[in-house]
Amino acid sequence: MAYQTVVVKESALVRALPWISVIAFFILWEGVVRSGMIPPTMLASPSQVVSAFIDKIGDPNPDGAIMFTHFKTSIEEAFTGYVLALLVGIPLGLAMGWFKIAEGLFRPIFELIRPIPPIAWIPLTVFWFGIGLTGKVFIIWIAGIVPCVINAYVGVRMTNPVLIQMARTYGASDWQIFKQLCIPSSLPMVFGALQLALAYCWTNLVGAELLAADSGLGYLITMGGRVARPDLIVLGMICVGLSGAVIGFIIDRIEKKLLAGIRR
Amino acid sequence: MPKSVSEEVNEQFEKAVDDHYNAIIKGEIKEGIEEGTASGVLVQEPLNAPPPPRPAGAPPVKIHCEDISKTFIQKGNQAVPVIRDITLDVYENEFLVVLGPGQSGKSTLLKIIAGLEIPDKGYVTLDGEPITGPGPDRGIVFQSYMLFAWKNVRDNVELGLKLRGVPAEERHAIADHYIRMVGLEGFEKHYPHQLSGGMKQRVGIARAYANSPKVMLLDEPFGQLDAQTRMYMQVETARIWEKERRTVLFVTNNIDEALFLGDRIVLMEGKLPGTLKTEYAVNLPRPREHTSMELLELREEIISNTELVL
């Protein structure tokens, strides 16, 4: 009995640790800024960030848009780029994995483009699409398509070769094998791409919004820099981080449900 | 001009050779049989004796392998001969077992018949037609089951039918028939991960039968099962085969399995390249007993023969 009680106490402590760590982090942060160890021109305290958030809910100053608009713009851009990346990247990767012609045609180009950081596309994007939504979506699309292609390609490539032989002995055509065997067996990798691509898209959001913009979370961060308001910078950063984590969590749930439906 | 020494020796040698051949022609010396004489050479029995003449009234030949050899090129351009000079007939509705230890090329032989490998030499015919690639006329049961993990039992069994575009209703009827035959009724909606190894292999067998192939090729189908399940599956296989007569080529490394199932057992040499060694007819009534006296005697004989080679 006594031993069991000790175990329960320990696990309660272990469960509380993440909360303790987060709370301690914010208290430390607040203390460091308030005590003047870091001057307020260089870092905002959590309480300042919270009050900036409350102000920004209804006040478009000094960056020109209220909080809701920032969120809406960023999510719109990221989501459009993300969906387009999935729609193009996954079929392309699947085809490259199975059809020699697709692999021969697209693989070399893809390998060349892959190592270029998405932000490096910004100047060209401005030439091509100007500074509107299209340009930002393009940057995000470039960021998201890479994991889509790679995961779908590898997923098809990892199809058990004996299963392919088996399907051939049942008279399956190349197209039938691709559709009924390679695609289903690549699905776990493809679902992995949903997560990865989202992370890539979201992290490149700030970069995309370096393009002239009038709203967006990345824009809020840049504007905060321009008007020397650390509270706005940190507010933008925290919003990008938190909303990314929330969206990631939702996608993870969807992925698990879909996979469970397929695997059962 | 006097002859040189070398010319003289040469002349003498040529004369000796002429004499020798004249003697052979006259029948004074028999070439090639007399051991130990200067002119006789021991003739070795060819490693692969021609197959024994077919018994009169035997059923027609279903699969014919004509002198096939296969060499794999491994990494580093190393050639590994896997099977050599195999000539083999499988008769209609016969249960033929190819028995051989690991690394004797028996799976490669099966893959060549399946059309998944192309022999370097020789050819295979099915009903007199040469085999050029895989096809639904040969149903294959793989050692590692090879089921679609995302399809339930019925959909797995229906695979070949669906690929051929058989209408759904007919497909279900055929699948249900074979699911019943392998004793899996009630498991139609189960997924492979919910089944035991033996049950998975039953699905594999039902899937192969459902496609109504001309011949069944089984590649060590029970190799991954525990000993008890394996024995049970052998009994089941014999039962199914007697019900659904089909030409069967069954590859195994297990003597008891071969004796229990086979009408005929072809023994393969136990090292690469694999060659056919001997053939045993198992003329025992079915259903057989694993421990019947006749079976054990034949087992003894095969084992003693195997040890001689190894």
Interface residues (C-beta under 8 A of the other chain):
Chain A: N160 V162 L163 Q165 M166 A167 R168 T169 Y170 G171 A172 Q176 L181 P184 S185 L187 I262 R263 R264
Chain B: A114 G115 L116 G133 P134 G135 P136 R138 G139 I140 F142 S144 M146 F148 A149 W150 L159 G160 L163 R164 Y191 H193 N211
